[in-house]
Amino acid sequence: MVTIRDVAKFANVSVATVSRVLNNTGQVSEETKKKVGEAIEQLKYRPNLVARTLYKKTSSFIGLIVPDITNPFFPALARAVEDKAHSYGYTVILCNTDGSSEKESEYIRSLQQKGIDGIIVSTSKLEAGSYTEFNLPVVALDRTIKNDIPTVISENKAGARTATEHLIEAGCRSVAHLRGPMGLTTTDEREKGFLEAVHEANIDHLVIESNFDVKAAEEITYELFKKHPHIDGIFAGNDVIAIGVMRAAHNLGLAIPDQVQVVGFDGIEIGKMFIPSLTTIEQPIYDMGALAVDLLYQQIEKIELEQLFNEFPTKLIKGNTTKNPEEGV
């Protein structure tokens, strides 16, 4: 392996001079820069990134921590983060926690030890105070952690309310909410929006917890219809849960949307590919990911943030899993 000393010897300059050329610091003549450049090219020298990280106190790497990369929402989010990070000259390291607080903590410590410049967190299983203890720039994406941590999120409560109102306007008279795991701010807010809508309409309702997993949602839906066969509308906590609901309804011989109507949340592409296509509450996933990188970059560069809490609006995307309001009975 070619070292910086080999480059210095080849160019007949000191190691310190090569270092100044590589890091664009100090006074170096154009002639010397040319000699060092030619040496680097001929020897095919590649700087040691770890050493440069220690020297410059920056790595040009950022971490993205997600709970489940098999959930199509997170690859879409990761694509946005990677695109925007690349425009700033950063490389993204993706970490999948499987919803484990232990893995999340291990990832953050490992990234910190490697000189990571900052992290974007789309899972929040640790105690809120833990994130500031790592002494790294942090942005919460699709989660809220602490009031003093920059946050990018969508209008979960308002979106859930819109979804539920759509089911009611489309004729549903007994609706269920298959919510995501307890304790997540996003899923808690979606439940609040659902409950507001059903209470105002005085509609029969129930709430059931599910994991963000197709198979788990499918099994829960079987039990739901076994115990509550009168359910005619389901608001799913996300599109993955909605797909599980649709699979169960199909296997039970329930026609969608004639016998049961379904609304999801997220607006992932796969929902459009199903037959019938999924009615969902769309989050601006790409814009959310891009803004998270902007906020992280500003922290890294010590630029004052205009605001910490950033909430994007959501919108109903009508598919074929719900009726039109005028069709409601």
N, C-alpha and C positions, 0 to 999 in steps of 0.2 A: 504494500500500500504506500502510495506517494504521500509524504508528509510536507508540512510547511517548511521544514528545514531543507528538504530536497529542492523545493522551489527557490528558497533563498540562495542555496549553493549554486544552482543552475543559472540564476540571474545575477549572481555575484553581488548580492546585497544582504543586509541583515534580516533576521527573522522579524524584527520589529517593523522593518520597512514593508515586508510582505503583508504583515498584519494590518498596517495602515492602509495599504492599497485595497485589501479585501474589505475592510470596514469603512473605507472612505473617510478616514480621520487623519488629522495632522497634515503637515506640509510635505508633499512628495512631488518631485518634478515630473513633467509629462514624459520625459525620456525614460525615467525610472519606472513609471507606470506601464509604459510600453514594454519594457524588458520583463517586468514581472508578469504582465499579461501573456507575453509570448511563452514564458516558462510554464505558466499554468496550462496553456493550451497544448504545448508539446508534451508535457509530462502527464496531461489528463488529470490534473489535481482536482479533487473535490473536497471543499472545506468540511471539517468535522463539525456537524451541526450541534452536537452536545457542547463542544468547546466554545463555539460561537455563542450559544445560549448563555453559558456562564459568563462570557466576556461582555456581551451586549445587554444582558438581562432581558432578553426577549427571544422568542423561539419562532414566531410567525405561525404558531399552531394554536387553534382554539378547540375546546372540547364541546361536543354535543351529547348530552346524556338523555336517553329516552327509556321508557319502561318496557316497550315491546316492539321490536322492529318488524314483527310479523303483522302487526296492525297497520293496514295500508295508510292510515292517517300519518304515521310517523315517517315513512319513506318520502311522502309528499312534502312534509315539513323539512326533512333533512335535505331534500333537493334544493329547496329555497335557501336554506342556510348555507349550503355548499356554494351555490351560485354567487350569492352576495359576498361571502367570505373570500372567494377567489378574486372578486373585483378589488378587494382591499389587499390582496397579496397574502392571504392566510390559507392554511390547509386545515381541514376539519378532521378531527379524530372522533369517530362515532363510538359511543359506549352504550350497550344494551344491558339494563339492570334486571330485567325480568321482574320488576316490581319489588326488588329486594333492597332494603335499606342498607344491608351489609355490603352488597355489591356496589351500591351507589357511593357509599363512603370510601370503599377501596378504590374505585375509579377516580374519585376526586383527589384522593391523596396521591395516587400514582401519577395523575396528570400534573399535580402540583410539583412533585419531585422531578418531573421531566421538564420543568420550566414553562409549562403552558401559560399562554398570555391571558386567558380567560375562559369561562365556561358558560354555555347556555343549557339550562336545566328544564327538561320537559317532564320530569318526574320529581316528586317532592316527598320522599318517604322519611327524610331525616327531620329532627327537630329544627324549627325555624332558625334558631341561633347558630346551628352547626355551620350554615353556609357562610356566615361572616367570619367564623373562626379560621377558615382556610385562607383568608387574606388574599383572595383572588377577585378580579372583576367577575360579576355574576349577573346574568339576565334570566328571569323566569319566563318561560314560553309555554303557553297553554296551561299554566298553573299560576297560583299566587303562593308566595312563600312568606315574605315579610313586607311591611309597608315601605321599608327603606331599600328594598331590592327592586331594580327596574323590572317592570312586568309588561308582557304583551299577551293579551287575551282577547277573546271575543265576548259579545254580549250573551252569555250563556242563559241567564235568567229570562231575558227578553225573547231570545230565540226559542226557548222551551215553551214559553207562553204562546208564542205564535204557532208553534207546532200543535199544541193542545187545542187552541182555538180553531185551528183548521180542521181537526178531527171532529170537533163539536159542530162546526158549521157544515161539515160534510155529512152530518146525520148520526154520528156516534152518540150513544146514550149510556154506555158503560165502558169506561176507558181504563186501561192499565198503563202504568209507567214502569218499564224495565230499566231501572237506573243503573249506573255504573257503581263501582265500589264505594263504600262509605268513607268519608274523611277526605275525599278529593274536593277541592273548592269548585272545580268545574261541574262535577256531577251533583254536588250539593246545591249549586245554584240552579241547575236544570230542574232538579226536583222542586225547588221553590217556585219556579215559573210554572211548572205543571200544576202544582197545588193551588196557586193563585187562580189559574184559569178554571179548574174544575169547581172550586168553591164558589166563584162568582156565578158560574152557570148552574150551580146546584146539580152537578152530574155525578152519578154513581162512579166510584173510582177505587183504585188500590195501587200501591207502590210495592215493587219487588226488586230486590238487589240481584245484580248479575255481574259476572266478570266481563271484561271486554274481550270476549271469546265466542266464536260462532257456535261451537259445540255446547258450551255451557248455557248460552242463551237458548239454544234449541231445546235442551233438556228442561230448562225452567219453563219454557213455553208449553211443553207437553203437560207439565204439572198444572200450569195456569189454567189451561182449558179443561183439564180434568176436574178441577175444583170450581172453576168459574166459567162454565160453557156459554154464559150470556155475554161475555166480553165481545164487543164489536169494534174496538179501536185500541191500538197500542202505540204509545210514544216510546221509542227506544232511546236509551241513553247515548248511543252513537250508531253509526251505520253498520258496524260489525255486529252489534247486538240485533239490529234490525234484520240483517241477513239470516241470523239464527232463527229469528221469529218467523221469517218467510219460509224457511226450510221446514220448520215444524208445522206451520199452517198447511203447506203443500202436502206433507205426509199424512196429516189428519183429514185431508180432503176438504179443507176450508178454502173457499174461493176468495181471492184478493182482487179487488176491494169489495166485492159484493157482500161477503159475509164478515170479513174482518178487514179493517183499514190500518195501514202501518205508516208511521213517519219516523225517520231516523234523524241523525244529527252528525254533521261534519261536512258532507258533500264530497266524499271521495269518489274517484272515477269509477270504481268497480260497481257502485250502486246504479250507475247508468246502464251497465251491461246486463243486468238481470232482467228477466221477463216475469212479471211486470217490472218496469223501471221504478226505482225507489223514490218516493217523495221524501225530501230531507231538508234540514236546515243547514244551509251552506255557510261554512266559515271561509274567510279569505285566507286560505292556508299559506299561499305563497307570500302575500303581503306581510303576514304575521312573522314568518321566518326571516324575511328580509329586514324588517324593522328590528328584530331581535339582534341581528348582526350589527346594524347601525348603532344600536345602544351599547353593545359590548365594545365596539371599536371606539366610541366616544369615551367610554370609561378608560380603556387602555391608553388612549392618547391624552387623558386628563382634560377632556372637553366637558364643560358643564352641561348637564342634561336639562332640556326644557321642561320635561315632566317625567315622573317615575311610572305612573300608571297609564297604560295605553290600551284602550278597549276598542276593538273593531266591531262594526255592526254586522249582523247576520241577515240572511234572507231566505225565505221559503222557496225551494225549487220543487215545483209540482211535477211529480212523476205519475205512474199509473197504479200505485199502491193505495191511493185515496181517490174518492169521488170528487167531482166539482161540487161546490157548495149548493148550487141550484139542484143537484141530484139528490141531496140529503133528504132523508125521510123523517 
